[in-house]
Amino acid sequence: MNNHVETLKNESKYRTARLMLLLIVILSAVNVFAIALETRFLFSSYFTQLLAEIGLVLYAETGEIVLYIVFAVIALISVVPYLVCWIFSGKKRAGWMIAALVLFSLDSVFFLIDYVFLFTSEQYVFLISYTADLVIRAVALWYLAWGVKHGFSARWAAQNAQGAQQQENPAYMTADAPVQGEAQDAAAASVTRQITVTRQKSFAGAALRLICQLDGVQVAALKLGETATFSADGASHELLIFAGKGGSVEGVTIPAGTQNRSYVAKIKMGMLAGSVVIEEVSPNAIV
């Protein structure tokens, strides 16, 4: 259970990091044209921005629009490596996320050189926007590094889960052990208990539904303040709660026994995605 949930958590965080990379790709491309309107977006490649600005300056000085077009095309081409990293970083290929991190780190070096130049030359008018860009750039770098970490962690957790599954079914089991296990499973299956999940009201993630899965089967999709109750036998079960389809996930193991179980769940928002928080309410024993 723990390895499985850990794998899902790492995969969710890796998807969030890829979302950041996609944001860098889109906003870098948009900036090529936004700069012509004397505006720009953060979370973008600074090198791409410089190329577009050079083309714009040349156009302003010479009146030759073709110069801006040439540099705009080169600027768009400079975004392609990020796009390639985003495309091939799918399916937990964290190596491509490393490549994206290296690219954006080198890009940040160009940015820091200009930032230090503005500071030493006392061009404080531009420092405000550049400081905001510096903070956002640090956040982007953190998310890309986060993606590298959780991309590899997802792979390791999946391998550990596979190893744990093999250990739970050793080849040296005696002939009597499966029979005894089947008897225990039959006894647990004869017990019926109620599992209750209540979604706590919260502004965070209000537009998302909490998707509840019991042993991989969806049993509820909760809006704010909703409660779902479903039946389960007395065996051990895995309850997973997702923040929307494919979103972040949290899980708990419902232990074997003869007790009802009640849980309260909510979404805690982060910068790009929400995380699920689950708290167990004191269980009520079945009379």
C-alpha positions as CSV (number, residue, x, y, z in Angstrom):
1,M,0.0,0.0,0.0
2,N,2.6,2.5,1.1
3,N,4.8,1.9,-2.0
4,H,1.8,2.1,-4.3
5,V,0.6,5.4,-2.8
6,E,4.1,6.8,-2.8
7,T,4.4,6.0,-6.5
8,L,1.1,7.8,-7.2
9,K,2.2,10.8,-5.2
10,N,5.5,11.0,-7.0
11,E,3.8,10.7,-10.4
12,S,1.4,13.5,-9.5
13,K,4.3,15.8,-8.5
14,Y,6.2,14.9,-11.6
15,R,3.1,15.8,-13.7
16,T,3.0,19.2,-11.9
17,A,6.7,19.8,-12.8
18,R,5.9,19.0,-16.4
19,L,3.1,21.5,-16.3
20,M,5.7,24.1,-15.2
21,L,7.9,23.1,-18.2
22,L,4.9,23.4,-20.5
23,L,4.2,26.9,-19.1
24,I,7.8,27.9,-19.8
25,V,7.4,26.7,-23.4
26,I,4.1,28.5,-24.0
27,L,5.0,31.8,-22.4
28,S,8.4,31.9,-24.0
29,A,6.8,31.6,-27.4
30,V,4.1,34.2,-26.6
31,N,6.8,36.6,-25.4
32,V,8.4,36.7,-28.9
33,F,5.3,38.6,-30.0
34,A,4.3,40.2,-26.7
35,I,7.6,42.2,-26.6
36,A,6.5,44.0,-29.7
37,L,3.6,45.3,-27.7
38,E,6.0,46.4,-24.9
39,T,4.9,43.7,-22.5
40,R,6.2,40.3,-21.4
41,F,5.3,37.3,-19.3
42,L,7.2,35.7,-16.5
43,F,8.0,32.0,-16.4
44,S,9.8,32.2,-19.8
45,S,13.2,31.8,-21.4
46,Y,15.3,35.0,-21.0
47,F,17.5,34.1,-24.0
48,T,14.4,33.9,-26.2
49,Q,13.3,37.3,-24.9
50,L,16.7,38.8,-25.7
51,L,16.6,37.5,-29.3
52,A,13.1,39.1,-29.8
53,E,14.3,42.4,-28.2
54,I,17.3,42.5,-30.5
55,G,15.1,42.1,-33.5
56,L,12.7,44.8,-32.3
57,V,15.6,47.2,-31.7
58,L,17.0,46.6,-35.2
59,Y,13.6,47.2,-36.7
60,A,13.2,50.4,-34.8
61,E,16.6,51.6,-35.9
62,T,16.4,50.5,-39.6
63,G,12.8,50.3,-40.3
64,E,13.4,46.8,-41.8
65,I,10.6,44.5,-40.5
66,V,12.4,41.6,-42.0
67,L,15.1,41.9,-39.3
68,Y,12.5,41.6,-36.6
69,I,11.0,38.6,-38.4
70,V,14.3,36.8,-38.7
71,F,15.2,37.3,-35.0
72,A,11.6,36.3,-34.0
73,V,12.0,33.1,-35.9
74,I,15.4,32.4,-34.2
75,A,13.8,33.2,-30.9
76,L,11.0,30.7,-31.5
77,I,13.6,28.1,-32.5
78,S,15.3,28.6,-29.2
79,V,12.1,27.4,-27.5
80,V,12.2,24.1,-29.4
81,P,14.7,22.3,-27.0
82,Y,12.3,23.0,-24.1
83,L,9.4,21.7,-26.1
84,V,11.4,18.5,-26.9
85,C,12.2,18.0,-23.2
86,W,8.5,18.4,-22.4
87,I,7.4,15.9,-25.0
88,F,9.9,13.2,-24.2
89,S,9.7,13.7,-20.4
90,G,6.4,11.9,-20.4
91,K,6.1,8.4,-18.9
92,K,8.4,9.3,-16.0
93,R,11.4,9.9,-18.2
94,A,13.1,12.1,-15.7
95,G,16.3,12.3,-17.7
96,W,14.6,14.8,-20.1
97,M,13.5,16.8,-17.0
98,I,17.2,17.0,-16.1
99,A,17.9,18.4,-19.6
100,A,15.2,21.0,-19.1
101,L,16.7,22.0,-15.7
102,V,20.1,22.4,-17.3
103,L,18.8,24.5,-20.1
104,F,16.8,26.8,-17.8
105,S,19.7,27.0,-15.4
106,L,22.0,28.2,-18.2
107,D,19.3,30.6,-19.3
108,S,19.2,32.0,-15.7
109,V,22.9,32.7,-15.9
110,F,22.2,35.1,-18.8
111,F,19.5,36.7,-16.7
112,L,21.7,37.1,-13.7
113,I,24.5,38.7,-15.7
114,D,22.0,41.4,-16.9
115,Y,20.5,41.7,-13.4
116,V,23.9,42.4,-11.9
117,F,24.7,44.8,-14.7
118,L,21.5,46.8,-14.0
119,F,22.2,46.8,-10.3
120,T,25.8,48.0,-10.6
121,S,24.9,50.6,-13.2
122,E,22.2,51.9,-10.9
123,Q,19.3,51.4,-13.4
124,Y,16.9,51.0,-10.5
125,V,13.8,51.6,-12.7
126,F,14.2,48.2,-14.4
127,L,15.2,46.4,-11.2
128,I,11.7,46.2,-9.9
129,S,10.4,44.1,-12.8
130,Y,13.7,42.2,-13.0
131,T,13.5,41.3,-9.3
132,A,10.0,39.9,-9.7
133,D,11.4,37.9,-12.7
134,L,14.2,36.7,-10.5
135,V,11.8,35.4,-7.8
136,I,9.6,33.7,-10.4
137,R,12.6,32.2,-12.1
138,A,13.8,30.7,-8.8
139,V,10.3,29.1,-8.4
140,A,10.5,27.7,-11.9
141,L,13.9,26.2,-11.2
142,W,12.7,24.7,-8.0
143,Y,9.8,23.0,-9.8
144,L,12.0,21.6,-12.5
145,A,14.4,20.2,-9.8
146,W,11.3,18.9,-8.0
147,G,10.3,17.1,-11.1
148,V,13.7,15.5,-11.4
149,K,13.5,14.3,-7.8
150,H,10.0,12.9,-8.0
151,G,10.5,11.5,-11.5
152,F,13.2,9.2,-10.2
153,S,11.4,8.6,-6.9
154,A,8.3,7.4,-8.8
155,R,10.5,4.8,-10.6
156,W,12.1,3.6,-7.4
157,A,8.8,3.4,-5.5
158,A,7.4,1.3,-8.3
159,Q,10.3,-1.0,-8.2
160,N,10.0,-1.3,-4.4
161,A,6.3,-2.0,-4.7
162,Q,7.1,-4.8,-7.2
163,G,9.7,-6.2,-4.9
164,A,7.4,-6.1,-1.9
165,Q,4.7,-7.9,-3.9
166,Q,7.1,-10.7,-4.7
167,Q,8.1,-11.0,-1.0
168,E,4.4,-11.3,0.0
169,N,4.1,-14.4,-2.3
170,P,7.3,-16.4,-1.6
171,A,7.9,-19.5,-3.6
172,Y,8.5,-21.5,-0.5
173,M,5.0,-21.2,1.0
174,T,3.7,-24.5,2.3
175,A,0.6,-26.2,0.9
176,D,-1.4,-25.5,4.1
177,A,-0.6,-21.7,4.1
178,P,-2.9,-20.8,1.1
179,V,-5.7,-22.8,2.7
180,Q,-5.4,-21.0,5.9
181,G,-5.3,-17.6,4.1
182,E,-8.4,-18.5,2.2
183,A,-10.2,-19.3,5.4
184,Q,-9.2,-15.9,6.9
185,D,-10.3,-14.1,3.7
186,A,-13.6,-15.9,3.8
187,A,-14.1,-14.9,7.4
188,A,-13.3,-11.3,6.6
189,A,-15.6,-11.3,3.6
190,S,-18.5,-12.3,5.8
191,V,-18.2,-9.0,7.8
192,T,-19.8,-5.9,6.4
193,R,-18.8,-2.4,7.5
194,Q,-19.5,1.2,6.4
195,I,-16.8,3.5,5.1
196,T,-17.7,7.2,5.2
197,V,-15.7,10.0,3.5
198,T,-16.7,13.6,4.1
199,R,-15.3,16.5,2.1
200,Q,-14.6,19.5,4.3
201,K,-15.7,22.8,3.0
202,S,-12.8,24.9,1.9
203,F,-12.1,27.6,-0.7
204,A,-9.0,25.8,-1.9
205,G,-9.7,23.5,-4.8
206,A,-13.4,24.4,-4.8
207,A,-13.8,23.7,-8.5
208,L,-12.2,20.2,-8.2
209,R,-14.0,17.0,-7.1
210,L,-12.4,14.6,-4.7
211,I,-12.3,11.2,-6.5
212,C,-12.5,8.4,-4.0
213,Q,-11.3,4.9,-5.0
214,L,-11.5,1.7,-3.0
215,D,-9.0,-0.9,-4.2
216,G,-8.8,0.9,-7.5
217,V,-12.5,1.2,-8.1
218,Q,-14.1,4.7,-8.0
219,V,-16.8,4.8,-5.3
220,A,-17.5,8.6,-5.0
221,A,-16.8,12.0,-6.5
222,L,-17.3,14.6,-3.8
223,K,-18.1,18.3,-4.1
224,L,-17.7,20.7,-1.2
225,G,-19.5,19.5,1.9
226,E,-20.6,16.2,0.4
227,T,-20.5,12.9,2.2
228,A,-20.3,9.4,0.7
229,T,-20.8,6.2,2.5
230,F,-20.1,2.8,0.9
231,S,-19.9,-0.8,2.1
232,A,-16.8,-2.9,2.4
233,D,-16.0,-6.3,3.9
234,G,-13.8,-6.8,6.9
235,A,-10.6,-7.4,4.9
236,S,-7.9,-4.8,4.5
237,H,-8.6,-2.2,1.8
238,E,-6.8,0.6,0.1
239,L,-8.6,4.0,0.0
240,L,-7.2,6.6,-2.4
241,I,-8.5,10.1,-2.8
242,F,-7.5,12.2,-5.8
243,A,-7.8,16.0,-6.3
244,G,-9.7,15.7,-9.5
245,K,-8.9,13.2,-12.3
246,G,-5.2,12.6,-12.5
247,G,-4.5,15.1,-9.7
248,S,-2.5,14.8,-6.5
249,V,-3.4,11.8,-4.4
250,E,-3.4,10.7,-0.8
251,G,-4.2,7.2,0.5
252,V,-4.9,5.3,3.7
253,T,-5.0,1.7,4.5
254,I,-8.3,0.6,6.0
255,P,-7.2,-2.2,8.4
256,A,-8.9,-5.5,8.6
257,G,-11.5,-5.7,11.4
258,T,-15.1,-5.2,12.3
259,Q,-15.3,-1.4,12.7
260,N,-16.8,1.3,10.6
261,R,-14.4,3.9,9.4
262,S,-14.9,7.6,8.9
263,Y,-12.6,10.1,7.2
264,V,-12.5,13.8,6.5
265,A,-10.8,15.0,3.3
266,K,-9.9,18.4,1.9
267,I,-7.6,20.0,-0.7
268,K,-4.7,22.1,0.3
269,M,-3.6,24.4,-2.5
270,G,0.0,24.8,-3.7
271,M,1.3,27.2,-6.3
272,L,0.4,25.0,-9.3
273,A,-1.6,22.1,-7.8
274,G,-3.5,21.1,-4.8
275,S,-2.6,18.3,-2.3
276,V,-5.1,16.0,-0.6
277,V,-5.2,15.9,3.2
278,I,-7.1,13.0,4.9
279,E,-7.9,12.8,8.6
280,E,-9.5,9.8,10.2
281,V,-12.5,10.3,12.6
282,S,-12.7,8.1,15.6
283,P,-14.2,4.9,14.3
284,N,-17.4,3.5,15.7
285,A,-17.5,-0.1,16.6
286,I,-20.1,-2.3,15.0
287,V,-22.5,-3.7,17.6
